[in-house]
Amino acid sequence: MNSALLPKLQASITRRGLKRNAADTLPVVALSVLATAYARTMAPSITWAHNGADSGDLAVAAVTLGVAHPSGYPTYVLLAQPFLRIPLGEAAFRLNLLSATAGLLACLVIYALVRRLGARAWGARAAALAALALGTAPLFWSQAVIAEVYTLNALFAALLLWCMAAPPATWRGWLAHGLVAGLALGNHVTIGLFVVAWLLSSCLRLSLRRSMTIRQLAAAIAGLAVGLSVYLYVPLRAAAHPAVNWGSADTWGGFWWLVTGALYRPLAFGLPLAQAGERLRDGGALLLRQFSGPGLALAVVGLCYGAPRMRWWLWVSAALVAAQAVFALGYNTPDYAVHLIPVLVILAIWIGLGAATVLQSLYTRRALVTPFAAVAIGVALLWPLPATFAQVNASGDTQARTYAVNELAAAPPNAVVLTAEDRDSFALLYVRVALGQRPDTAVLIEPLLQFGWYRANMRAVYTGLRIPEPPADDWRELLAAANPTRAIVRATPLTP
């Protein structure tokens, strides 16, 4: 070899190695930034912030291996068990760590997926920007610091999108993909849209491209069945009558009522038509607040021009965005926005692909300005970070816990405390059951006393308490007559 060429070759190898090492550090840097942000803003206990009233119900279900509100969330409850053994804070704080961990992993999958779909010279930088865009979106961030199921749902959505983009070569890989789909359905049934998309894309591979064998399809379906087996947890634990035990899930009728969310079914597509225009405006404004105008513009570029070799994947993702948005915007509750989180996952991917497309185009024309353009894109995406930090910060929020502690402390000995809504009910249950305070009291959720399954479970939980049949309009009076030695009090009403 020409001796003059050797130094040039070594220099080239060194430059490539430095570039590769720099790219490898980008996901670490992005996740470190997000982990620091989540740690600084994480709620210390249960919370009412960010529509987090259900955190008390989920925490008690996890601590007691109970059955949470529909659809039961067996995947969440089971994944919570190792986090409950972390010797930090109280039970709810450890579940907040689960939400943060799921959020970080979802961002990591987004990074990997953008790299796979848009593996260009600037793909690593664009992928890091996509991960940061999702992780710092106000709605996503707010759910990453409280005990809720939505960042875990986002993780499963990202994984299913990865499964569609990266089909495995062996039947074992398809088994793993099916397992992911089954576990996803065990966390939140609305992920079914993504599971259907994954199944259809897999079947199309088999029928059109012959890149998937019958054996691999069978392995995928078997994995799905194994993942869905987490629902066996529900009737097994329901039969033990834990403190949180929604529905008579140890019977077929009760199980079906629970896992299909029959209690909330009227809310799906239940938004009155007269409110549709206002909801559309609110939903559009909400998406704009998540990624800002430049972010949404990059998302359009990514959808239209990103991943040229996998255009079909982009159009499938666009169909998922449309379907999920219709479901979320039509869901007739004030907290409908949490159902848009899977949409944020896809938009973040498009943003990454859009950033990669723009940077690559600039690099071929104006190579020197490309690094400055990358910085400008990062600033455009992340400039709201300080305001978002202040908006989602729940690190000092102890309102729900303090309320419940005070309510139980003020109750007479052996009192029966009647609650009226999710916020007071789940907070009081958490303090009494998960924290073990005032075990002499009984906490009853008055609106649920109309259900026979709830009355039966409360009799099993509070063995000395008499709960009459049939339901009554004034439960306080009826319970007082049936339990003359116990004080029957109502929790202090909460302001809207």
Buried (B, 14 or more C-beta within 10 A) or exposed (E): EEEEEEEEEEEEEEEEEEEEEEBEEBBEEBBEBBBEBBEEBBBBBBBBBBBBBBBBBBBBBBBBBBBBBBBBBBBBBBBBEEBBEEEEBBBBBBBBBBBBBBBBBBBBBBBBBBBBBBEBBBBBBBBBBBBBBBBBBBBBBBBBBBBBBBBBBBBBBBBBBBBBBBBBEEBEBBBBBBBBBBBBBBBBBBBEBBBBBBBEBBEBBBEEEEEBEEEBBBBBBBBBEBBBBBBEBBBBBBEEBBBBBBBBBBBEEBBEBBBEBBBBEEBBEEBEEEEEEEBEEBBEEBBEBBBBEBBBBBBEBBBEBBBEEBEEBBEBBEEBBEBBBEBBBBBBBEEBBBBBBBBBBBBBBBBBBBBBBBBBBBBEEEEEEBBEBBEEBBEBBBEBBEEBBEBBBBEEBBBBBEBBBEBBEEBEEBBBBBBBBBBBBBBBBBBBBBBEBBEEBBBBBBBBBEBEBBBBBBBEBBEEBEBBEEEBEEBBEBBBEEBEEBBBBBBEEBEE
